Amino acid sequence: MTLAKSFIPYGSYWSTPFCRWQGSLGGINAVELAARTAAGFLAGRKIAPETFDGLVLGLTVPQRHSFYGAPWLAGMIGAGQLTGPTVSQACATSARALFTAASEIELGMRRNVLVVACDRTSNGPHVYYPNPSAPGGRGDTEEWVWDNFNKDPYAKGAMISTAEAVAKKFGITKEEQDEITLLRHGQYQAALANDRAFQKRYMFPVQIPKGKKEVKTIDADEGVFPTTKEGLAGLKPATEGGTVSFGTQTFPADGNAGIVVCTKEEAARLSKDASLTIRIVGFGEARVEKGHMPMAVVPAARAALESAGIDLNACQAIKTHNPFAVNDAFFCRETGVAKDRLNQFGSPLVYGHPQGPTGLRVIMELIEELVQAGGGYGLFSGCAAGDTAMAVVVKVG
C-alpha cells in the first residue's frame, strides 16, 4: 500500500557527525547526548517541543537509565507531555522507527512525530544474567556489542561470515570489493567539497565537556581512513581463506540523528522551504537464508518499491546501508544498477556505523541528493542482523 499522509518537512532533520568507537563520544550516555542534540537543533530551528504529539526513540545498545526510553528523552528536551515507544531492530532500527512514526500519521493518531535514534557502540555494557542452576550459582555474562557482532545465536556465525558467505556464493572477489570501497571513498569526498557544503545541509555539531570549564565542538566525522587503491590491495582478508578485509567493511561508531514525520499541513509549516514537498511513499522488509545477511537488501528494496507503486528505474537516487562492500556488489549484480549510481555523497561503509541512527543519516543524504537533483523518487535499503533488511522510498517534489 502506498502511503499518502506521511511527510518530512525539508530541513527538519539532523545527524551528528559519526565518531569512530572509543573516540570523542565514547564516554557519553547516548540518550543524554541525543536529548542535548535534539534540544539544540529544535531551538536553532525555533521549533517548540510542544509542537510534537508523538515521539519514537531508536536504540540498540543499552545505556544507563535507557529502560525509561522515549519518555525520558522527551522530558530532557522539554516535551514532558510526550510518550512513545523505544524501537530496537539492530541495523534496521532507523527504518523501523520511521515506519512506526509514519504508521501513526497514516492512522490519524498523530500530527507531528519526532523520531530520534542514537547509539554508542563504545564501552558497551558488560551484562550479567543470573543463573542459579549453574555450578556454584555462577551467572552467564555477555559483552553486548562484541559478543553479538561475533556470533548470531541462530546462524551461529559472526557478522563478517555473512559477507564471506555471499561473496563465495556469487563469486565476489576481493578485487571487486576493493574497487567498490575506493569508489565509495571518492563519493564521500564529494560531500566534503566546498567546506563540506553537502554535509552541512543536515549535519549538526555537538559540544562535549573537555575538562571542568571547556567544551569541545565536534562538527565533522571522526575516524574516516584515507584510502588508496594500493592500500586496499595490500590488506589481507580479515579471516583466513576469505575475501573481506578490514578496508572493505565498516567500523563501529557513536552518534545520533533525528527527523520529523508529520502531516502535509504541518510539513509546510515546519519546512525551511515550503516549496519542497517530501513524502514517505513506501516501506519494505525481507529476511533471507541463514547466514547471508547482505542478500536481504535486494528483496527489501523490491518490497518497498512495490509498496510505493514504482519500479527501480523510477528512482533518481539510491542509497544503501553497506557494512560490507559485498552488499553493494550483490545489489548491483541483482538489480543491474551501475555501482557509481549508488551512494552518492557517502555511505556507512566509509563513515562508520552507530547502528541505531545509521539509516536516518543515510535517508537525510538521500533527501538532500534528490533536492539537489530537482526532485524525484529515492530508495534506501539496508541490511540488519538476523539476515534481514528494511527499505524506504521517499518522493521529493
C-alpha positions as CSV (number, residue, x, y, z in Angstrom):
1,M,0.0,0.0,0.0
2,T,1.3,3.4,-1.0
3,L,1.5,5.8,1.9
4,A,-0.4,9.1,1.4
5,K,-0.3,11.2,4.6
6,S,3.3,11.0,5.9
7,F,5.6,13.9,5.2
8,I,9.0,15.2,6.2
9,P,9.5,18.9,6.5
10,Y,12.5,20.0,4.5
11,G,15.4,20.7,6.8
12,S,13.7,19.3,9.9
13,Y,16.2,16.6,10.5
14,W,19.8,16.3,11.7
15,S,22.6,13.9,12.2
16,T,25.6,14.5,14.4
17,P,29.0,13.6,13.0
18,F,29.8,10.0,13.4
19,C,32.8,9.3,15.6
20,R,34.7,6.1,15.5
21,W,34.2,3.9,18.5
22,Q,36.3,4.8,21.6
23,G,36.6,8.3,20.2
24,S,35.3,11.7,21.3
25,L,31.8,10.4,22.0
26,G,32.9,7.1,23.7
27,G,32.2,8.2,27.3
28,I,28.9,10.0,27.0
29,N,25.5,8.4,27.6
30,A,23.9,8.1,24.1
31,V,20.4,9.0,25.2
32,E,21.5,12.1,27.1
33,L,23.7,13.3,24.2
34,A,20.7,12.7,21.8
35,A,18.5,14.8,24.1
36,R,21.0,17.7,24.2
37,T,21.4,17.5,20.4
38,A,17.7,17.4,19.8
39,A,17.1,20.3,22.1
40,G,19.8,22.4,20.5
41,F,18.6,21.6,17.0
42,L,15.0,22.4,17.8
43,A,15.9,25.7,19.4
44,G,18.0,26.6,16.4
45,R,15.0,25.9,14.1
46,K,12.7,27.7,16.5
47,I,10.5,24.6,16.8
48,A,8.9,24.4,20.2
49,P,8.9,21.0,21.9
50,E,5.2,21.4,22.4
51,T,4.8,21.1,18.6
52,F,5.0,17.3,18.9
53,D,2.3,14.9,19.9
54,G,4.4,11.8,19.4
55,L,8.0,10.5,19.9
56,V,9.8,7.4,18.7
57,L,13.3,6.5,20.1
58,G,15.6,4.1,18.3
59,L,18.3,2.4,20.4
60,T,20.2,-0.9,20.1
61,V,22.9,-0.6,22.8
62,P,21.5,-0.2,26.3
63,Q,22.7,2.9,28.2
64,R,22.3,3.7,31.9
65,H,18.6,4.5,32.5
66,S,17.5,3.7,28.9
67,F,14.8,1.5,30.5
68,Y,12.8,4.7,30.5
69,G,13.4,5.2,26.8
70,A,11.4,7.7,24.8
71,P,9.6,9.3,27.8
72,W,13.0,10.0,29.5
73,L,14.3,11.7,26.3
74,A,11.1,13.7,25.9
75,G,11.5,15.1,29.4
76,M,15.1,16.1,28.8
77,I,14.1,18.1,25.7
78,G,11.3,19.9,27.5
79,A,8.5,17.8,26.0
80,G,7.2,16.2,29.2
81,Q,3.8,15.8,27.6
82,L,5.1,13.2,25.2
83,T,5.2,9.4,25.3
84,G,6.0,6.8,22.7
85,P,7.9,3.6,22.0
86,T,11.5,2.7,22.1
87,V,12.4,0.7,19.0
88,S,15.2,-1.7,18.6
89,Q,15.8,-3.7,15.4
90,A,19.6,-3.9,15.0
91,C,20.8,-2.0,12.0
92,A,17.2,-1.6,10.7
93,T,16.3,0.5,13.8
94,S,16.1,3.8,11.9
95,A,13.8,2.4,9.2
96,R,11.6,0.7,11.8
97,A,11.4,3.9,13.9
98,L,10.4,5.8,10.7
99,F,7.8,3.2,9.9
100,T,6.4,3.4,13.4
101,A,6.1,7.2,13.1
102,A,4.6,7.1,9.6
103,S,2.1,4.4,10.7
104,E,0.8,6.7,13.5
105,I,0.4,9.6,11.0
106,E,-1.3,7.4,8.4
107,L,-3.8,6.1,11.1
108,G,-4.6,9.7,12.2
109,M,-3.3,9.1,15.7
110,R,-0.6,11.8,15.4
111,R,0.1,15.0,13.5
112,N,3.7,15.6,14.5
113,V,6.1,12.8,15.5
114,L,9.8,13.4,16.4
115,V,11.9,10.4,15.6
116,V,15.3,10.2,17.4
117,A,17.8,7.4,17.0
118,C,21.1,7.1,19.0
119,D,23.7,4.6,19.9
120,R,27.1,4.3,21.5
121,T,29.0,1.2,20.5
122,S,31.9,2.4,22.5
123,N,32.2,1.0,26.0
124,G,29.2,-1.3,25.6
125,P,27.5,-2.9,28.6
126,H,29.0,-5.9,30.3
127,V,25.8,-7.9,31.0
128,Y,25.4,-10.4,33.8
129,Y,22.5,-12.9,33.6
130,P,21.8,-14.7,36.9
131,N,21.7,-18.5,36.6
132,P,21.0,-20.2,39.9
133,S,21.1,-23.7,38.3
134,A,24.7,-23.3,37.1
135,P,27.6,-24.8,39.1
136,G,28.0,-22.7,42.2
137,G,25.1,-20.5,41.0
138,R,27.5,-18.7,38.7
139,G,25.7,-16.4,36.2
140,D,26.2,-16.0,32.5
141,T,27.8,-13.0,31.0
142,E,27.7,-11.1,27.7
143,E,29.7,-8.3,26.1
144,W,26.7,-6.6,24.5
145,V,28.5,-5.2,21.5
146,W,31.3,-7.6,20.8
147,D,29.6,-10.9,21.5
148,N,26.7,-10.0,19.3
149,F,28.9,-8.8,16.5
150,N,30.8,-12.0,16.7
151,K,28.0,-14.6,16.9
152,D,24.5,-14.8,15.6
153,P,22.8,-17.3,18.1
154,Y,20.7,-18.6,15.2
155,A,23.0,-18.7,12.2
156,K,26.0,-19.3,14.6
157,G,28.5,-17.1,12.6
158,A,29.9,-13.7,13.0
159,M,28.7,-10.7,11.0
160,I,31.7,-10.9,8.7
161,S,30.9,-14.6,7.9
162,T,27.6,-13.5,6.3
163,A,29.6,-11.3,3.9
164,E,32.0,-14.1,3.2
165,A,29.1,-16.5,2.5
166,V,27.6,-14.1,-0.1
167,A,31.0,-13.4,-1.6
168,K,31.6,-17.2,-2.0
169,K,28.1,-17.9,-3.3
170,F,28.2,-15.2,-6.0
171,G,31.9,-15.1,-6.8
172,I,32.5,-11.6,-5.4
173,T,36.3,-11.2,-5.3
174,K,38.5,-9.2,-3.0
175,E,39.4,-7.0,-6.0
176,E,35.7,-6.2,-6.7
177,Q,35.3,-5.3,-3.1
178,D,38.4,-3.1,-3.2
179,E,37.1,-1.3,-6.3
180,I,33.7,-0.6,-4.7
181,T,35.3,0.7,-1.5
182,L,37.6,3.0,-3.4
183,L,34.6,4.3,-5.3
184,R,32.6,4.9,-2.1
185,H,35.5,6.9,-0.6
186,G,35.6,9.1,-3.7
187,Q,31.8,9.7,-3.3
188,Y,32.3,10.7,0.3
189,Q,35.0,13.2,-0.7
190,A,32.3,14.9,-2.9
191,A,30.3,15.6,0.3
192,L,33.4,17.3,1.8
193,A,33.8,19.7,-1.2
194,N,33.4,23.4,-0.7
195,D,34.0,23.2,3.1
196,R,31.6,20.3,3.5
197,A,28.7,22.1,1.8
198,F,26.7,19.0,1.3
199,Q,27.1,17.6,4.8
200,K,26.3,20.9,6.3
201,R,22.8,20.6,4.9
202,Y,22.0,18.0,7.6
203,M,24.9,17.7,10.0
204,F,24.6,19.3,13.4
205,P,27.7,19.9,15.5
206,V,27.8,18.6,19.1
207,Q,29.6,20.0,22.1
208,I,31.0,17.8,24.8
209,P,32.8,18.6,28.0
210,K,36.5,18.9,27.9
211,G,37.8,19.4,31.4
212,K,35.9,21.4,34.1
213,K,35.2,24.6,32.1
214,E,36.0,23.9,28.5
215,V,33.9,22.2,25.8
216,K,34.9,20.5,22.6
217,T,32.9,21.1,19.4
218,I,32.7,18.1,17.0
219,D,31.4,19.3,13.6
220,A,32.8,16.6,11.3
221,D,33.1,12.8,11.2
222,E,35.9,11.3,13.1
223,G,37.8,8.1,12.1
224,V,37.4,8.0,8.3
225,F,40.6,6.4,7.0
226,P,42.5,7.8,3.9
227,T,42.0,5.1,1.3
228,T,44.0,4.3,-1.8
229,K,44.0,1.5,-4.4
230,E,47.4,0.3,-3.3
231,G,46.5,0.4,0.4
232,L,43.4,-1.7,-0.2
233,A,45.2,-4.2,-2.3
234,G,47.8,-4.6,0.4
235,L,45.3,-5.5,3.1
236,K,44.9,-9.2,3.7
237,P,41.4,-10.7,4.3
238,A,40.3,-10.5,7.9
239,T,39.6,-14.2,8.1
240,E,41.8,-17.0,6.7
241,G,40.7,-18.0,3.2
242,G,38.3,-15.1,3.0
243,T,37.9,-12.1,0.7
244,V,36.7,-9.3,3.1
245,S,39.5,-7.1,4.5
246,F,39.3,-4.5,7.2
247,G,39.3,-1.9,4.5
248,T,36.2,-3.2,2.8
249,Q,33.9,-3.3,5.9
250,T,32.6,-0.5,8.1
251,F,33.6,0.2,11.7
252,P,31.6,0.7,14.9
253,A,30.8,4.3,15.8
254,D,28.9,6.6,18.0
255,G,26.3,9.3,17.2
256,N,22.7,10.3,16.9
257,A,20.1,11.6,14.4
258,G,16.6,12.9,14.3
259,I,13.8,13.6,11.8
260,V,10.3,15.0,12.0
261,V,7.4,13.0,10.4
262,C,4.1,14.8,10.2
263,T,1.1,15.6,8.1
264,K,1.2,17.6,4.9
265,E,0.0,20.8,6.6
266,E,2.5,20.5,9.4
267,A,5.3,19.8,7.0
268,A,4.5,23.1,5.1
269,R,4.6,25.0,8.4
270,L,7.9,23.4,9.7
271,S,9.8,23.3,6.4
272,K,12.8,25.5,5.7
273,D,11.4,25.7,2.2
274,A,7.7,25.2,1.8
275,S,8.1,24.8,-1.9
276,L,9.8,21.4,-1.3
277,T,7.5,18.5,-0.5
278,I,9.0,15.3,0.9
279,R,6.6,12.4,1.2
280,I,7.3,8.9,2.6
281,V,5.7,6.6,0.0
282,G,6.7,3.0,0.8
283,F,8.4,0.6,3.1
284,G,9.6,-3.0,2.7
285,E,11.3,-5.7,4.7
286,A,12.8,-9.1,4.0
287,R,14.6,-12.0,5.5
288,V,16.9,-14.3,3.5
289,E,18.6,-17.6,4.1
290,K,20.5,-18.2,7.3
291,G,24.0,-16.6,7.4
292,H,23.6,-14.5,4.2
293,M,22.7,-11.0,5.5
294,P,24.0,-8.9,2.6
295,M,21.4,-10.5,0.3
296,A,18.5,-9.1,2.2
297,V,18.9,-5.6,0.8
298,V,17.5,-6.7,-2.6
299,P,14.2,-8.3,-1.6
300,A,13.6,-5.5,0.9
301,A,14.1,-2.9,-1.8
302,R,11.8,-4.7,-4.1
303,A,9.1,-4.8,-1.4
304,A,9.4,-1.1,-0.7
305,L,9.2,-0.3,-4.4
306,E,6.1,-2.4,-4.8
307,S,4.6,-0.7,-1.7
308,A,5.3,2.7,-3.4
309,G,3.9,1.5,-6.7
310,I,7.0,2.2,-8.7
311,D,10.0,0.2,-10.1
312,L,13.7,0.8,-9.6
313,N,14.0,2.7,-12.9
314,A,11.8,5.4,-11.5
315,C,14.4,6.2,-8.7
316,Q,16.6,9.2,-9.2
317,A,18.8,8.3,-6.2
318,I,19.6,5.0,-4.4
319,K,21.3,4.7,-1.1
320,T,22.3,1.6,1.0
321,H,23.5,0.8,4.4
322,N,26.5,-1.2,3.3
323,P,28.5,-2.5,6.3
324,F,30.4,-4.6,3.7
325,A,31.4,-3.7,0.1
326,V,29.9,-7.2,-0.6
327,N,26.4,-5.6,0.0
328,D,26.7,-3.2,-2.9
329,A,28.4,-5.8,-5.2
330,F,25.4,-8.1,-4.7
331,F,22.8,-5.3,-5.0
332,C,24.3,-4.1,-8.3
333,R,24.5,-7.6,-9.8
334,E,21.0,-8.5,-8.9
335,T,19.4,-5.2,-10.0
336,G,21.6,-4.2,-12.9
337,V,22.2,-0.8,-11.3
338,A,25.7,0.6,-12.0
339,K,27.9,0.8,-9.0
340,D,28.5,4.5,-9.3
341,R,24.7,5.2,-9.2
342,L,24.6,4.0,-5.5
343,N,25.6,6.1,-2.5
344,Q,26.4,9.5,-4.0
345,F,28.0,11.7,-1.3
346,G,28.9,8.8,1.0
347,S,27.7,5.7,2.9
348,P,28.3,3.9,6.2
349,L,31.0,1.8,4.6
350,V,33.1,4.9,4.8
351,Y,31.9,7.0,7.7
352,G,31.0,4.3,10.2
353,H,28.1,2.6,11.8
354,P,26.5,3.5,15.1
355,Q,23.6,1.1,14.3
356,G,20.5,3.0,15.6
357,P,21.0,6.3,13.8
358,T,22.8,5.0,10.7
359,G,19.8,4.6,8.5
360,L,18.4,8.1,9.4
361,R,21.6,9.8,8.3
362,V,21.6,7.9,5.0
363,I,17.9,8.9,4.4
364,M,18.8,12.5,5.0
365,E,21.6,12.2,2.5
366,L,19.1,10.6,0.1
367,I,16.6,13.5,0.5
368,E,19.4,16.1,0.0
369,E,20.6,14.4,-3.1
370,L,17.1,14.4,-4.5
371,V,16.7,18.1,-3.7
372,Q,20.0,18.9,-5.4
373,A,18.8,16.9,-8.5
374,G,15.5,18.7,-8.7
375,G,13.3,16.1,-7.0
376,G,12.1,12.6,-7.8
377,Y,11.9,9.2,-6.0
378,G,14.6,7.9,-3.8
379,L,15.3,4.4,-2.4
380,F,17.1,3.5,0.8
381,S,17.7,-0.2,1.7
382,G,19.8,-1.5,4.5
383,C,20.6,-4.9,5.9
384,A,20.3,-5.9,9.6
385,A,21.3,-8.6,12.0
386,G,19.4,-11.8,11.6
387,D,19.8,-11.9,7.8
388,T,17.1,-9.2,7.5
389,A,16.7,-5.8,5.9
390,M,14.3,-2.8,5.7
391,A,13.9,-0.3,2.9
392,V,12.2,3.0,2.5
393,V,11.0,5.0,-0.6
394,V,10.6,8.8,-0.4
395,K,9.5,11.3,-3.0
396,V,10.8,14.9,-3.2
397,G,8.8,17.4,-5.2
